[in-house]
Amino acid sequence: MNAFSKVIAVSVAMLSSAATLALDLKQGEALVNERCSACHKPGVMGAPKMGNKADWEPRAAQGYKTLLEHGMKGLNGMPPKGGAVDVSDEVFESAVTFLLQSAGVLEQAKSGKAAPAAAKKADPKPAAPAKQETAVTAKAMQSAEGKQKVKPALKFNRLMKSAEEWNPPPYEDGIHDPEGEGAYALQPPKELFESLPKAPSGNRVDWVKALEGGAITPRYDRTDPSKQPFVMDLNIVREVKGFMPDVVYPHKQHTEWLDCSNCHPDIFIPKKGANQISMAAILMGEKCGVCHGKVAFPVSECRKCHSKNKTQPVGIKQ
């Protein structure tokens, strides 16, 4: 093979490689937009945001191989392959590459080096030593340092509070007037709820069980105590992509509390295929999030909704 032929062969190989890379990145971009963006676009639960270099730089410093391994196996709140276990390893890797490239940290990740830090200014000359502190002053300072308040953890859902934070007495709840006598006459919620079925979240009461067991008998009409609710015993099953069980929406438990007009048509259009629902939307207070996380159990109670196991393992084709 002469020199000219070698040049042609190398050029063709490079063009083929570039075309393959472009195709892979297009597949990766499609996967990111279809699946990954639900969490990485808004930054749900600390996920690095798409295109945000500051979010991705600390991760890129771990190296491309480590990042890919974390993505494949799952890390913290992210499931293996971000839940897209039905796609090939090559397509998933192209999605990781696309995310890193869109944030401008792909080369940093491949080198595995941290981004250069800004140059530090020279420390100023130490000031003249002050008078020696007394033992009492030093002890007081140590005590003050020990009592420094720790910044509370970020709570993305207001119903995810500890049990101690819930159900304060009326004069401490921030709703009733603590100066009014009536606030002290009302029965404290913790005392009132003591006999009701317990729940692990919210105000620690399982209201569905309380209603079913007859522990509470709410009035369904303000003026007519004999009126009964229109209860629809119908389950809607929504298939979920990835490894999580499918979602079951029970109309019975909802219509025991609410009228149909509370949800339809403003929140949910009563037509098959007309409602696009995602965890990101729910966390941002849309769709199910209009109530859940505010006046109903929070999204931390995964199995309350994801309650129908799949008929066959994800990714296995017959």
C-alpha positions as CSV (number, residue, x, y, z in Angstrom):
1,M,0.0,0.0,0.0
2,N,1.5,3.4,-1.1
3,A,1.5,6.5,1.1
4,F,-1.5,8.0,-0.6
5,S,-3.6,4.9,0.0
6,K,-2.6,4.8,3.7
7,V,-3.7,8.5,4.1
8,I,-7.1,7.6,2.4
9,A,-7.6,4.6,4.7
10,V,-6.8,6.5,7.9
11,S,-9.1,9.3,6.8
12,V,-12.0,6.9,6.2
13,A,-11.4,5.2,9.5
14,M,-11.4,8.6,11.3
15,L,-14.6,9.7,9.6
16,S,-16.3,6.4,10.4
17,S,-15.3,6.7,14.1
18,A,-16.6,10.3,14.2
19,A,-19.9,9.2,12.6
20,T,-20.2,6.3,15.2
21,L,-19.5,8.8,18.1
22,A,-22.1,11.2,16.7
23,L,-24.7,8.4,16.4
24,D,-23.9,7.3,20.0
25,L,-24.3,10.8,21.4
26,K,-27.6,11.2,19.6
27,Q,-28.8,8.0,21.2
28,G,-27.4,9.2,24.5
29,E,-29.1,12.6,24.1
30,A,-32.4,10.9,23.4
31,L,-32.1,8.7,26.5
32,V,-31.3,11.7,28.6
33,N,-34.3,13.7,27.4
34,E,-36.6,10.7,27.7
35,R,-35.6,9.3,31.1
36,C,-32.7,11.1,32.9
37,S,-34.0,14.7,32.6
38,A,-36.9,13.9,35.0
39,C,-34.4,14.2,37.9
40,H,-31.3,15.8,36.3
41,K,-33.1,18.8,34.8
42,P,-34.6,20.2,38.1
43,G,-31.9,18.6,40.3
44,V,-34.2,16.4,42.2
45,M,-32.8,15.1,45.6
46,G,-29.3,16.6,44.9
47,A,-28.9,15.2,41.4
48,P,-26.4,17.3,39.3
49,K,-28.4,19.5,37.0
50,M,-28.1,19.2,33.2
51,G,-25.6,21.6,31.8
52,N,-24.5,23.0,35.2
53,K,-20.7,22.8,35.3
54,A,-20.5,23.6,39.0
55,D,-22.7,20.6,39.9
56,W,-20.7,18.2,37.7
57,E,-17.1,19.3,38.4
58,P,-16.8,17.5,41.7
59,R,-18.1,14.3,40.1
60,A,-15.9,14.7,37.1
61,A,-12.9,14.8,39.4
62,Q,-13.6,11.2,40.4
63,G,-12.9,10.1,36.8
64,Y,-15.0,8.9,33.9
65,K,-14.7,5.2,34.9
66,T,-15.9,5.8,38.4
67,L,-18.8,8.0,37.2
68,L,-19.9,5.3,34.7
69,E,-19.7,2.6,37.3
70,H,-21.9,4.7,39.7
71,G,-24.4,5.2,36.9
72,M,-24.4,1.5,35.9
73,K,-24.8,0.2,39.5
74,G,-26.8,3.1,41.0
75,L,-25.8,5.5,43.7
76,N,-27.7,7.1,46.6
77,G,-31.2,7.7,45.4
78,M,-30.5,6.8,41.8
79,P,-31.3,3.2,40.7
80,P,-29.1,1.2,38.4
81,K,-28.9,3.0,35.0
82,G,-31.2,5.6,36.4
83,G,-34.0,3.1,36.0
84,A,-33.4,2.6,32.3
85,V,-32.3,-1.1,32.8
86,D,-33.9,-2.0,29.5
87,V,-31.2,-0.1,27.4
88,S,-27.8,-1.5,26.4
89,D,-24.6,-0.6,28.3
90,E,-23.4,1.2,25.2
91,V,-26.4,3.5,24.9
92,F,-26.3,4.2,28.6
93,E,-22.6,5.1,28.4
94,S,-23.4,7.5,25.6
95,A,-26.0,9.1,27.8
96,V,-23.3,9.6,30.5
97,T,-21.0,11.1,27.9
98,F,-23.7,13.4,26.7
99,L,-24.4,14.7,30.2
100,L,-20.7,15.3,30.9
101,Q,-20.2,17.0,27.5
102,S,-23.2,19.2,27.9
103,A,-21.8,20.4,31.3
104,G,-18.4,21.0,29.8
105,V,-16.6,18.5,32.0
106,L,-16.0,15.5,29.7
107,E,-12.3,16.1,29.3
108,Q,-11.9,16.7,33.0
109,A,-13.7,13.4,33.7
110,K,-11.5,11.5,31.3
111,S,-8.4,12.9,32.9
112,G,-9.7,12.3,36.4
113,K,-8.3,15.5,37.7
114,A,-10.0,18.2,39.8
115,A,-10.6,21.5,38.3
116,P,-7.8,24.0,39.0
117,A,-8.6,26.0,42.2
118,A,-8.3,29.8,42.2
119,A,-5.0,31.1,43.4
120,K,-5.1,31.9,47.1
121,K,-4.1,35.3,48.3
122,A,-1.1,35.5,50.7
123,D,-2.1,35.3,54.3
124,P,-1.9,38.8,55.9
125,K,0.8,39.3,58.6
126,P,-0.4,38.1,62.0
127,A,-1.6,40.9,64.2
128,A,0.2,41.6,67.4
129,P,-0.9,39.1,70.1
130,A,-3.7,40.4,72.3
131,K,-3.6,40.1,76.0
132,Q,-3.8,36.6,77.3
133,E,-7.4,35.5,77.8
134,T,-8.4,34.4,81.2
135,A,-9.4,30.8,81.8
136,V,-13.0,31.8,82.3
137,T,-13.1,33.6,78.9
138,A,-11.5,30.7,77.0
139,K,-13.9,28.3,78.6
140,A,-16.9,30.5,77.6
141,M,-15.7,30.6,74.0
142,Q,-15.3,26.8,73.9
143,S,-18.8,26.5,75.3
144,A,-20.2,28.9,72.6
145,E,-18.4,27.0,69.8
146,G,-19.9,23.7,71.0
147,K,-23.4,25.2,70.9
148,Q,-23.1,26.4,67.3
149,K,-26.3,25.6,65.5
150,V,-25.9,22.9,62.8
151,K,-27.6,23.9,59.5
152,P,-30.7,21.6,59.1
153,A,-30.9,19.1,56.2
154,L,-32.7,20.3,53.1
155,K,-36.3,19.0,53.2
156,F,-37.7,19.0,49.7
157,N,-41.1,17.8,50.9
158,R,-42.7,19.6,53.9
159,L,-44.4,16.4,55.2
160,M,-41.1,14.7,55.7
161,K,-40.5,16.0,59.3
162,S,-39.6,14.1,62.4
163,A,-42.4,13.0,64.7
164,E,-41.4,15.6,67.3
165,E,-42.0,18.4,64.8
166,W,-45.6,17.4,64.2
167,N,-48.8,18.2,66.0
168,P,-47.7,21.0,68.4
169,P,-50.4,22.4,70.7
170,P,-52.6,25.2,69.2
171,Y,-50.8,28.0,71.0
172,E,-47.5,26.9,69.4
173,D,-48.6,25.8,65.9
174,G,-48.2,29.2,64.2
175,I,-51.9,29.2,63.1
176,H,-53.8,30.1,66.3
177,D,-53.4,33.3,68.2
178,P,-51.2,32.4,71.3
179,E,-52.6,35.4,73.1
180,G,-56.2,34.2,72.8
181,E,-57.8,32.1,75.5
182,G,-59.4,29.8,72.9
183,A,-55.9,28.4,71.9
184,Y,-55.5,27.0,75.4
185,A,-59.1,25.6,75.5
186,L,-58.6,23.4,72.3
187,Q,-57.6,19.8,72.8
188,P,-53.9,19.3,71.8
189,P,-53.6,17.2,68.6
190,K,-51.1,14.7,70.1
191,E,-53.7,14.0,72.8
192,L,-56.5,13.9,70.3
193,F,-54.7,11.6,67.8
194,E,-53.4,9.1,70.5
195,S,-56.1,6.5,69.8
196,L,-56.0,6.8,66.0
197,P,-54.1,4.3,63.7
198,K,-50.5,5.3,63.3
199,A,-48.6,6.2,60.2
200,P,-44.8,6.7,59.6
201,S,-45.1,10.2,58.0
202,G,-47.1,13.4,57.9
203,N,-48.9,14.0,61.2
204,R,-48.4,10.3,62.1
205,V,-52.1,9.4,61.6
206,D,-53.3,6.8,59.0
207,W,-56.5,8.6,58.1
208,V,-57.6,6.0,55.6
209,K,-57.6,3.3,58.3
210,A,-59.2,5.7,60.7
211,L,-62.1,6.2,58.3
212,E,-62.4,2.5,57.4
213,G,-62.4,1.4,61.1
214,G,-65.0,4.0,62.1
215,A,-62.6,5.9,64.4
216,I,-63.7,9.1,62.6
217,T,-67.1,9.9,61.0
218,P,-66.7,13.1,58.9
219,R,-69.7,14.9,57.6
220,Y,-69.9,14.9,53.8
221,D,-72.3,17.8,53.5
222,R,-72.1,21.0,55.6
223,T,-75.9,21.3,56.1
224,D,-77.1,17.7,55.7
225,P,-75.6,15.3,58.2
226,S,-77.4,12.3,56.6
227,K,-75.8,12.7,53.2
228,Q,-73.3,10.0,52.1
229,P,-70.4,10.3,49.7
230,F,-70.4,9.0,46.1
231,V,-67.7,6.3,46.4
232,M,-66.2,4.9,43.2
233,D,-64.4,1.6,43.7
234,L,-62.1,1.7,40.6
235,N,-58.4,1.2,40.4
236,I,-56.3,2.8,37.6
237,V,-53.0,1.0,37.0
238,R,-50.2,3.0,35.4
239,E,-47.3,1.0,34.0
240,V,-43.9,2.4,35.1
241,K,-40.7,2.1,33.1
242,G,-37.6,0.7,34.9
243,F,-37.5,-1.5,38.0
244,M,-40.2,0.1,40.2
245,P,-43.5,-1.7,40.6
246,D,-46.5,-0.2,38.7
247,V,-48.6,2.5,40.2
248,V,-52.1,1.7,41.4
249,Y,-54.4,4.7,41.8
250,P,-57.4,3.7,44.0
251,H,-60.5,5.9,43.4
252,K,-62.2,4.3,46.5
253,Q,-59.9,5.9,49.1
254,H,-59.9,9.2,47.3
255,T,-63.7,9.5,46.7
256,E,-64.3,8.6,50.4
257,W,-62.7,12.0,51.2
258,L,-63.1,14.1,48.0
259,D,-65.7,15.0,45.4
260,C,-64.8,14.2,41.8
261,S,-64.6,17.9,41.0
262,N,-61.6,18.2,43.3
263,C,-59.4,16.5,40.7
264,H,-61.3,16.5,37.4
265,P,-60.8,18.1,35.0
266,D,-58.4,20.8,36.4
267,I,-55.7,18.4,37.8
268,F,-56.4,15.2,35.8
269,I,-58.2,15.1,32.5
270,P,-60.6,12.1,32.6
271,K,-59.3,10.6,29.3
272,K,-56.9,7.8,28.7
273,G,-53.4,9.0,27.7
274,A,-54.2,12.7,28.4
275,N,-52.1,13.0,31.6
276,Q,-48.3,13.1,31.6
277,I,-47.2,12.3,35.2
278,S,-43.6,12.1,36.5
279,M,-42.0,12.1,39.9
280,A,-40.3,15.4,39.1
281,A,-43.7,17.0,38.4
282,I,-45.1,15.5,41.7
283,L,-42.1,16.9,43.7
284,M,-42.7,20.3,42.2
285,G,-46.4,20.3,43.4
286,E,-48.1,19.3,40.2
287,K,-50.5,16.4,39.5
288,C,-50.5,14.1,42.6
289,G,-48.2,16.7,44.2
290,V,-51.1,19.1,44.5
291,C,-52.1,17.2,47.6
292,H,-49.3,14.7,48.4
293,G,-46.6,16.4,50.3
294,K,-48.9,19.1,51.5
295,V,-52.1,17.6,53.0
296,A,-51.6,13.9,52.1
297,F,-48.7,11.4,52.7
298,P,-45.4,12.5,51.1
299,V,-43.5,10.8,48.2
300,S,-41.2,9.0,50.7
301,E,-44.0,6.4,51.1
302,C,-43.1,4.8,47.7
303,R,-45.0,1.5,48.1
304,K,-48.3,3.2,48.9
305,C,-48.5,4.0,45.2
306,H,-46.0,1.6,43.6
307,S,-47.9,-1.4,44.8
308,K,-48.4,-3.7,41.8
309,N,-45.5,-5.9,41.0
310,K,-44.6,-6.4,37.4
311,T,-45.6,-9.7,35.8
312,Q,-42.1,-10.4,34.6
313,P,-38.6,-8.9,35.4
314,V,-37.7,-5.8,33.5
315,G,-35.4,-6.3,30.5
316,I,-36.3,-10.0,30.0
317,K,-37.9,-10.5,26.6
318,Q,-39.8,-13.6,25.7
